[in-house]
Amino acid sequence: MTARTRRALLWLGAGAFLLAAVLLWFLPPGRLQVERLDFSVYWGAVNSMLGGHGLYEYSIVSDGQVMPFVYPPFAAILMVPAALIDVERATALWTLVQLPATIVLAWLVMRAHPADRQWSSIGLASRSLLVWLGLVLSHSVSFGIGLGQVSLLLVAVIALDLVVVPARWRGILVGLAAAVKLTPAAFVLYLLVTRQWRAALRAVLAFVAAGAISWLILPAQSWQYWTQIIFQSDRIGTLSWLRNKSLLGFLAHWGIGGDWQRALWLIGCVVIVAVGSHQAWRLFRRGDEFAAVVVFGLIAGVISPITWGHHLVWLVLAGLYLALARPVWARVLGVGLVLACSMVSPLWAPDLSPAMWLRVAASLPLVICVVVICLGLPRRSPDDLRAEAPA
């Protein structure tokens, strides 16, 4: 693809995005009948705070489940602009914002496996389209967008920071992402494992700075979050739900509780972090930064107490990475994993029944994550490295 073609596609995408934003803004209220459950919680909680009724006291009830606001105060501060417009238009704009995140992630997958220079523009565009479709038609991405979740955006921000952002600025976005949602804090460990000491320091300082800003603007809410809310894991959901794909959820699915659950979870976390960190370091040292970040994203999902299916965007990225790898066996496994991650796959079935097959199916995403973490991802071939090098 020539530089002229790339520029044309960039301007075309930017123009389409701007046009869609303008149309959504000027559509009359009532025309945007889109429900985004999680975003409704964000929008409602921030409006409740602005109205003097509390941020963490707000909740909505859906199918008998109470859904409160669970993120740090810094996330609420960032959501204030969206809360100042009506919920329908804010919901539509939030959905629109997810589009660049999918494009960024598809581009990062393609960037990790550059096409040979003899590829035509049409062939490269077709390959890019397939990668993008594999991403947006996955359960994690499609369901996350359907809920109006923030996870997809955080994955894109983290991946950009750790793979694309120049070394002298690296880590800042990770710290800010952790200030929005605590799970990305796991990537500070990634920076330490890969010996990016200054980036790790920048991540910590960015996190602290965001927290300090939150204390200045929302002192009461900050005190409430860091002394109470952060310890109330039941606000997020129930461990034993089949939709919880974490290691702790796996133990709960199979009836392991009490001291045994805590002991096995802690041991499992130590093993997963140790083995996964080794694999991430090997990939990073070989120049496969994107693969290393994907492995660490899977680690974060496994060790987190609650990991819903729409949190496992990293698993979809692992499948797409494999599908573009040079070895035939990796491509076969990658295509299989992408299909397993699709929105129609039974692996993501909700808690409809306690049937044995459903429990087994619900456990497979965790098993796949653990296998990828332990075995790592195949290194890029010399052909990939030559294709990535400047002409």
N, C-alpha and C positions, 0 to 999 in steps of 0.2 A: 504494500500500500504506500503510495507516494505521500509526501508531506502535504501536497495540495489536497489530496483526498481526505487525509486525516483532519485538516483544517475545515474542510467542507462539512464533514460529519460532525465535528465539534460544534460548529455554528448552527447546523441543522438541529442537533439535540438541544442546544441552549435556546434556540428560537422556539422549538416545540414546547419546552418546559415553561418558558415565559408566557407563551400564548395560553397554555393550559391554566397557568396561575391567574392570568387576567380574566379568563372566562369564568373560573371558579369564584373569583372575587365579586364579579358583577352579576352572577346568577342570583335571582331573588330568593329570599329565605323560603324554605318549604320544598325547593326543587332538588335539594341534596339529601335524599333519604338513605343515608349510609350510617350504619351503627358500628361504632368502634368502641367496644366495651372498656378496654383498658384506658384508652384516651379519654373516655367519658369520665373515668375516675380522676385522671390528671386534671382535666378541665374543671370538673366540679369541685375538687379539693382546693385548687388554687383560688377559684372564685369564692369558696367558703372562707378561705383565709383573708382574701381582700375585703370580704364583707364583715370581718370580725368574728366569725363563728368557728374558727379553728381549722388547721390544716389536717392534722391527724385524727380529728374527731369525725371528719366527713367519711361517708362510705355509701356505696350503692349495693343493692341486693339483686343477684341474678341467679335464677334457678336454686334459690335457697342458700346461696353462698354469699356471705358478706365480703365485700371487696373495698378495703380502705386504701388510702395512700400510704405507700411503704418506702418511698425513696428519701434520701437526705434532703434537707432544706434547699441546698444549692439547685437541685432539680426543679423545685417549685419556683425559684427565682427565674430560671431560664424559661419556665412555662408561662410567666406573666403576660408576655405579648399575645400569646394564643388565647389566654383567658379574657382579654379585653375585647374580643370580637365574638359574635354569636357562635354557638356550639356547632351548628351545621357547617358554616364556612370554615371554622377552625379545624373541624374534623377532615374536611375535604383537603385543605392545605396541608395538614399533617400527613395524610395519605400520599399526597403528591410529593412530599419531601422524601418519602421512602424510595422513589424512583432513582434519584442519583446514587443512593446507597447500593442498590442492586447493580447499577452500571459500574460503579467503582469496584465492587467485589468481583464482578465478571472480568473486568479489565485486569485485576490483580492475578486472577487465575490464568488468564491468557499471557500475562507478562511473565509468569513463572515458567511457562512452557512456550517460548516464542516460536511462531511458525517459520518454516524455512523461507528464505527470501524469494524462492521461485513460486511461492503461492500467489495466485491472482487475487485481486481485490475482492472478487465475488466469493472465491473460496475462503478467504480470511473472514469476510463478513458472515458467511454461512456458519463457519466454525464459532465465531463470536456469538452469533444468535443462538446456537445450540447450547453454549455454555450459559448464556443469560436465561434461556428458557428452563434449563435444568435447575437453575437457582430459584427463579420466581415460581416455578411449579412445584417446588418442594414444600413439604408440610411446614417446616420451620419458618420459611420466608412468607409463604402465602397466608398461613394462619396468623403469623405475627403481624403482618400488614392488616389482616382482617380485624384483629383486636385493637389495632392502633398502638402497638407496642413500641418501646424505645430500643429494644435489643438489637435490631438490625442496624440502626444508626450507630450504636456503640461499637458493634463489630467492625463496621466500615471505618470508623474513626481510629480504632485501635490498630487495624491492619495498615491503614495509611501511615500512621505514626511510626510503626515498627518496621515498615518495609520501604516506604517512599521518602518520608521526611528526612532531610539532611541530618547527619549525626549531631551537629551542634544544637539542633532544636529538638531532637528526639526525646520522648518521655513526657513532654508537656501535655499532649493530648491524652495520654494514658492517665495521667494524674487527674485531669479534668473529667474524664470518663468515670473514674473511680469516685469522684465527688458527686456524680449523678446517680450512680449505682455501684455498690461496693464490690461486686464480682470482678470488674476489671482490675482491681488492686492486685489480683494474682499475677498480672503481667509485670509488676515490679520485680517479682521473683524471677521472671523470665529475663529481665534486663540484668539481674545479678548473676544468673546462671550463665548467660552469654558474655559476662564481664564487661557490660556497658555501664560502667560505674557512674559516669556523669549523667547519663540518661536516666538511670534509676534515681539519682539525687534530684534531677529536674522533675521527675514524676511525683516524688514525695513532696517537693516544695510546691508544685502546682496544686496538689491535693490539699495541702495545708492552707495555701492561699485562698482556695475556693471555700474551704471551711471557715477561714477567718472572715471572708466577705459575708458568708451566711450568718455568722454570729453578729456581725455589725448590723445587717439588715433585718434579720429574723432571730433575735436573741432567744425569745421564749420558745420558738419552734426548734431551734438548734439544741437548747437544753433538753427539751422533751425527747428529741430524737436520740441524742447520744447517751442519755441516761435511762431511757425507757424503751422506746420503739425498737431500737436496734436489737434488743434482747427478746422481742416478742415474735418468734419465728412463726407462730400460728397465724399471724396476720397475713402471711403470704399464702398459706394453704396447708393442707394435711399431707404429712409425709407418705402415708400409705396409699394415696391416690395413684392409680396406674399411670396417670399422665406425668408423674414425677419420675424422671429418668436418671436421677443421681444414684450414687452408690448407697447413700442412706435410704433413699426410696426403695431401691432394690431389696435391701434387707427387710424393710417394713412390708413389702409386697409378699414376702415369703414367711412372714410371721415371726421374724427374729426381732426381739425387743429387749428392753431393759439393759442390763450391764453388758450382755453379749453383743447387743446392737452397737453400743458405744465403743466397745473394745474392737470389734471387727471393723467398724467404720474408721477408727483412728489408725489401725494397722494398715488397712487398705489404702487410706489416704497417704500414709508415709511411703508405702511401696509405689503407688502410682506416681507421686511427685518425684521420687528418686529415679525411677526408671524413665519416666517421661522427660525429666530434666536432662538426663543423659542423652536421650534421643534428640531433644531440641538442640542441645549443644553440638552434637555431631552434624546435624543439618545446617545449623548456623555457620559452623566452621567451614563447611563445604560451599558456602555461598547460597544455600537454599533458605533464605530468610523467611520467605512466605510459608514454606512447609514447616519450619520451626515454630512460627507463630501459630499455625493451625494446630499443631500438636499441643501447644500450651493452652490454646483455647479449649481443646477437648479435656485437658487436665482440669481446668477451671470448672467445666460443666460436671465432671465426675465427682469432684470433691465438694462442690457446693451442696448444702443440705437439701435444697429444692431446685431442681432444674426441669422446667417444663419443656415440652417438645419444641416450642417456638424459640427456646433459648439455644438450641443446638444448631445454629447456623454454621458453626465450625465443622460439624460432621458433614454437612452438604458440601462445604468447600473441600474437605478431604476427598470426598467422592469425585468431585470435578477435577481436582488435582491429579488423582489416579487415572481418571479417564483420558487425560491428555498426556500421560507419561509415555515414554518410549517402549518399555517392555509390554509385550502383548498381554501377559498375565495381569499386569497392573491395569491395563485398559479394561479388561474383562471385569476385574474386581471393581473398578471405578464405576463402570456403567451399572453393574449390579447394585452398588451402594447408592448411586443417584436414584435408581428406580425404587430402592427400599426407602429412601428419604422422601419420595414423592407424596403428594397430598392424598393419593388414593391407597397408599400402603397401609396394611393392617397393623403395622408396628406402632401406629400413632392413634389407635382406637381409644376413645374415651372410656371412662369407667362405667361401662354398660352392664357388666356382669362379673361375678367372681370366677368365671369359667377358667379351667386350667390353661387352655390354649391361649386365652387372652392374657393371662399372666406371663406365659412364656413369650408371647409376641411382644408384650410391653417391656420385657427385660432385654430384648435383643439390641436395642439402640445402645444401652450401657455396655453390653458385651462387645459390640463393634467398636465403641469408643476405646475400651480398654485394650483391645487387640491392636488398634492403630497406634495408641500411645506406646504400647510395649514393643511393637515391631518397627515403628516409625514409618516414614514415607520414603519411597525410592528416590535416590539422588537423581539430580538432573544429569542428563547425558552430555558428553562433549559437544554433540550436535546442538543441544539446547544452548549451551554456553556460547558456541560460535554464532548461533542465530541471534543471540541477544547482544553480541558485540557490535559496536558501530561499524558501518561499512567503510 
